[in-house]
């Protein structure tokens, strides 16, 4: 259902019955692991995929950086040039 590079690749799915009687599949909530990383400075015009390309040589691993930080909206991590965020090791 998900690519191996997805954060949801190994997450279990469940069937949920909606109020209207339809049954749908959903991804179970996943607990974020405690992740430490290397303090990394956000550069002008940075995006998570660009940072992941620099850090891992793979832009699809942007979610590793998002999960290592506490923002609810991942793009908020990049809103302030000069901000220091965590970028997990490979």
TASUL-V898673 format. One record per residue. N is the residue number from 1. RES is the residue in three letters. PHI is phi in degrees with one decimal (* if undefined). PSI is psi in degrees with one decimal (none if undefined). OMEGA is omega in whole degrees, -180 to 180 (none if undefined). Layout:
# TASUL-V898673
n->N res->RES phi->PHI psi->PSI omega->OMEGA
n->N res->RES phi->PHI psi->PSI omega->OMEGA
This chain:
# TASUL-V898673
n->1 res->UNK phi->* psi->-38.2 omega->179
n->2 res->UNK phi->-120.1 psi->150.4 omega->176
n->3 res->UNK phi->-66.5 psi->155.2 omega->180
n->4 res->UNK phi->-60.5 psi->-25.7 omega->-180
n->5 res->UNK phi->-82.6 psi->-5.2 omega->-178
n->6 res->UNK phi->-78.9 psi->145.5 omega->176
n->7 res->UNK phi->-65.8 psi->-15.5 omega->-178
n->8 res->UNK phi->-100.0 psi->4.5 omega->-173
n->9 res->UNK phi->-52.4 psi->-47.7 omega->-176
n->10 res->UNK phi->-103.5 psi->11.0 omega->-179
n->11 res->UNK phi->-81.8 psi->133.8 omega->-179
n->12 res->UNK phi->-66.6 psi->146.9 omega->174
n->13 res->UNK phi->-106.6 psi->155.8 omega->179
n->14 res->UNK phi->-133.2 psi->156.8 omega->173
n->15 res->UNK phi->-97.8 psi->134.4 omega->-177
n->16 res->UNK phi->-124.5 psi->135.1 omega->176
n->17 res->UNK phi->-95.7 psi->122.0 omega->-180
n->18 res->UNK phi->-81.4 psi->167.7 omega->-179
n->19 res->UNK phi->-57.4 psi->-32.1 omega->-179
n->20 res->UNK phi->-84.2 psi->5.6 omega->177
n->21 res->UNK phi->93.5 psi->-11.5 omega->179
n->22 res->UNK phi->-70.6 psi->146.3 omega->176
n->23 res->UNK phi->-106.3 psi->129.3 omega->179
n->24 res->UNK phi->-129.5 psi->156.0 omega->174
n->25 res->UNK phi->-92.2 psi->141.8 omega->179
n->26 res->UNK phi->-138.4 psi->155.1 omega->176
n->27 res->UNK phi->-83.5 psi->132.7 omega->177
n->28 res->UNK phi->-64.8 psi->149.1 omega->175
n->29 res->UNK phi->-60.0 psi->140.8 omega->179
n->30 res->UNK phi->-115.6 psi->142.6 omega->176
n->31 res->UNK phi->-82.5 psi->134.1 omega->177
n->32 res->UNK phi->-78.3 psi->129.7 omega->177
n->33 res->UNK phi->-71.1 psi->152.2 omega->174
n->34 res->UNK phi->-72.3 psi->122.6 omega->-175
n->35 res->UNK phi->-124.8 psi->132.9 omega->172
n->36 res->UNK phi->-109.2 psi->157.0 omega->-178
n->37 res->UNK phi->-150.9 psi->-172.5 omega->178
n->38 res->UNK phi->-89.8 psi->127.6 omega->175
n->39 res->UNK phi->-59.2 psi->128.1 omega->-176
n->40 res->UNK phi->-131.3 psi->133.7 omega->-179
n->41 res->UNK phi->-86.4 psi->132.0 omega->175
n->42 res->UNK phi->-75.3 psi->124.3 omega->-180
n->43 res->UNK phi->-94.2 psi->161.7 omega->178
n->44 res->UNK phi->-55.8 psi->135.9 omega->179
n->45 res->UNK phi->65.1 psi->16.3 omega->176
n->46 res->UNK phi->-67.8 psi->150.9 omega->170
n->47 res->UNK phi->-134.2 psi->160.5 omega->-179
n->48 res->UNK phi->-60.9 psi->-38.1 omega->-180
n->49 res->UNK phi->-68.3 psi->-34.4 omega->177
n->50 res->UNK phi->-67.3 psi->-44.0 omega->179
n->51 res->UNK phi->-63.2 psi->-39.9 omega->179
n->52 res->UNK phi->-65.8 psi->-36.1 omega->177
n->53 res->UNK phi->-62.6 psi->-44.5 omega->179
n->54 res->UNK phi->-64.4 psi->-43.4 omega->-174
n->55 res->UNK phi->-77.3 psi->-42.5 omega->-170
n->56 res->UNK phi->-119.1 psi->-4.4 omega->-174
n->57 res->UNK phi->61.1 psi->31.8 omega->-179
n->58 res->UNK phi->-156.5 psi->102.5 omega->-177
n->59 res->UNK phi->-66.4 psi->-19.6 omega->-180
n->60 res->UNK phi->-73.5 psi->-9.1 omega->179
n->61 res->UNK phi->-89.1 psi->17.9 omega->179
n->62 res->UNK phi->-54.2 psi->-31.7 omega->-176
n->63 res->UNK phi->-68.1 psi->-22.1 omega->175
n->64 res->UNK phi->-63.0 psi->-40.1 omega->179
n->65 res->UNK phi->-70.0 psi->-43.6 omega->179
n->66 res->UNK phi->-59.4 psi->-43.8 omega->-178
n->67 res->UNK phi->-67.8 psi->-24.9 omega->-178
n->68 res->UNK phi->-80.7 psi->-3.8 omega->-178
n->69 res->UNK phi->-123.0 psi->169.8 omega->-170
n->70 res->UNK phi->-100.7 psi->0.1 omega->-180
n->71 res->UNK phi->-65.3 psi->139.9 omega->176
n->72 res->UNK phi->-76.1 psi->-33.3 omega->177
n->73 res->UNK phi->-106.0 psi->113.6 omega->-174
n->74 res->UNK phi->-55.8 psi->-38.7 omega->-178
n->75 res->UNK phi->-67.0 psi->-19.5 omega->176
n->76 res->UNK phi->-65.6 psi->-22.4 omega->177
n->77 res->UNK phi->-60.3 psi->-31.0 omega->-173
n->78 res->UNK phi->-99.9 psi->3.8 omega->-173
n->79 res->UNK phi->-69.9 psi->-24.4 omega->-175
n->80 res->UNK phi->-119.6 psi->111.3 omega->176
n->81 res->UNK phi->-60.8 psi->134.7 omega->-180
n->82 res->UNK phi->94.0 psi->-11.6 omega->178
n->83 res->UNK phi->-64.5 psi->144.7 omega->177
n->84 res->UNK phi->-102.7 psi->122.3 omega->178
n->85 res->UNK phi->-122.2 psi->170.0 omega->179
n->86 res->UNK phi->-93.7 psi->133.3 omega->174
n->87 res->UNK phi->-122.8 psi->109.5 omega->-177
n->88 res->UNK phi->-58.3 psi->153.4 omega->175
n->89 res->UNK phi->-66.0 psi->163.3 omega->179
n->90 res->UNK phi->-52.3 psi->none omega->none
